[in-house]
Structures are given as C-alpha cells and as structure tokens.
Amino acid sequence: MRENFQTKHKGKDIDLYEIESPEGYRLQLANYGCRLVSLWLRDQRDRKVDVLLGYDNIGQYLTDDANLGALVGRVANRIGNASFTLDGKKYQLTKNINGKHHLHGGVEGFASAVWEVEDYTKSSIILTHKSHDGDQGYPGNLIVKAVIRWTEEDVLQTYIYATTDKPTVANLTFHPYFNLMGEGTPSLDEHKFWLDANEILEFGEDSIATGNSLAIGTTPFNFQEITSVNFQEVMKTQWGMDGEGIDHFFVLNNFDESLQEVAKAEAENGLSMEIWTNQPGLQFYTANFLDTEGKDGKHYSKHTAFCLEAQVHPNAPNISHFPSVRLAPGTTYTHHTEYRFRVAD
C-alpha cells in the first residue's frame, strides 16, 4: 500500500511509515496531516484486526473532510464566531462551519499540512510542522513536534509539543476513528465504554460551547460504569444538538495535569483500549456524519466508529473560566496521550 502514498503535495514529499511494537502491533501513518492510517492488533482468537478507519491511498486523504486519523490544530474543536481576543487584540480566524465558526484549525489546518519527518526508527517516529504567523488567522510562528512511539510494554504513546515566538493559543489532539471489531464493521453494537466524567459541556447553537457544565446524572451520557451506547435514548436528549448521536465534551474528574487513565473501550472480540492522558477533557464522537468509502472499498457510515479526543475544552479562547489555551514565548505546550491495548484471556 505504501506506493499509493508516495507523491508530492505543494512541493513536499508524502510517504507512508510503519512502526512496530515488541508484540508485533503495527501502526501505519502518513506525514500528510500526521495521520494515523492503520493499527493492526490481534484479538482474542489471535486474528489480525485493523482497528483504525482510513483510506488506501493519499488521494482520498487529500479530499477527506472527516479528519480521519489526523493531528488537528492549531486549536482543536470549535471556536465560536471564528474569533477570539488575546491580550486585548481580536483575531479573526478562517470559517469552516456554517460559514460562521472555526473547527479543528480552520480551512487549512494541520490536518492538511505535509509534516517533516525528523526521526524514524522501527518503533518510533518524530514529525514536525511550522505554522507561520497569521496562518488561518492565528498569531505567532508556532513550531509543533509530534512524537509517536511504542514502548517495550506495547503501549502506544503520543506526545505533542509546541512553542511560539509571540503569545498565541494552542490546543492540539489526534483524531483517530476506532472500531475494535475491525474497520468496516457496520456498527458499534459490540462495544462498551467507560469515561471518568461526571459532567458534560453545554453546547448551544451550531454546537458551540456556552461555558456552562451539565451534570450527567442518570442521562444516557453516563459512562461511569462500562456500558454500551444507547443511541435511541441519546438521540432524544441531545442538550442542544441535532439528535445525531454523541458528539460531546466530557469534563474529566480529578484533572491535575498528570497522566491518568480517563477512558476505556472494549469489544466482544476480547480487545480493549485504555486511554491515558494529561488533558482535562475528552470529545466523545460516534461518527454521526461519516459517509465515505474506506479501505478495500468498505463503506464507512454513521455510528461505525468512535473517537475519544483528549484536549482542552472547546471554545476555550472565548471562555475565561475554562482551562487556558494561551501559549507564551519561552513556554512549551505539552500534550501526552497513551493508548494501552489488552486482549481478554
């Protein structure tokens, strides 16, 4: 499949890379958008399973609007009215939601950039990207480094670092679409989820965070005990959403900037995935608007995958009591998220 990725885009080389764990888990990724393309695990019956949705060739990624597997930024999620004020100055960003709002870094965010490969070994890869001052409306030259590696314990670690030469905002995350039964599986019915969260953010018109938090309580958004998604009930009570499924921000309990286990997904084939992160929240998304042809011609449709994107609260540049996404010169933005895979006996 590698030859399907080897091309040039805007004068830069694109390629497909692979890193492998001691157990033989294999992650493939492309330097276009720093995208996670395939992740091969073994299930309870020792069958190889690719648990990541993706495409067979770079052409599909170049036209992808779902951010499949991408590293998104400079600011992930939505910024209301595509603008914010920083240190008394208002910045207008590119608009890519309803001609009004800003999502995942804008019209040409990090998902559509060709990243430079700084280092590459059998088990790790480091990629870098420079976002210039004014890129998508953001201030400051931002230097971003993504470190992706397997540990000796078969943990997939991801680190994202960023520095700037003048005050700016940064809130980066990976956007992988998972199905632990294997990409192309037509539903999430075989999955259960646990999220360490008592609250969810209130979203208003166009899914923009209002600044309010809502107690999850006994609603169908309660995943404090591992359970499946009750789509019928979820789509009745969207708290301002369009009734399509889960696309909500879960405020994590006990956040203190240390690495903590915050979520888990498990499937009927015996595979499970723990998410550990140093971020204060997770955007839990059930692929409510997915409609595309993926690997081997498989059709990826609504509710056939899930995303658990660790990040700071959406619309944080506009809401002062949310955790700050301000990044100043001389400091380093650091995002650490790990994926720990288990196979039931």
Protein Blocks (a to p, Z undefined) as FASTA:
>chain_A
ZZmmgcceehiacdddddddfkopacdddfehpiafbdcdddfkopacdfbdcdfbfklm
mmpcnlgoiacdfbecjdehhiaceehiacddddfehhlaccehijblfklcccddfbdc
fkbccddddddehiahiacjddddddddddfkopacdddddddfbdcdddddddddcdfk
bghiabfklpccddddfbdcdddehhiaehiacdfklafkbckbgcdddfklmmmmngop
aolaccdddddehiehiacdfbdcddfkopacddddfbfbdcddehllgccddehhiacd
ehiaccddddddehklmmmkbccfbdcehiacdddddddddddZZ
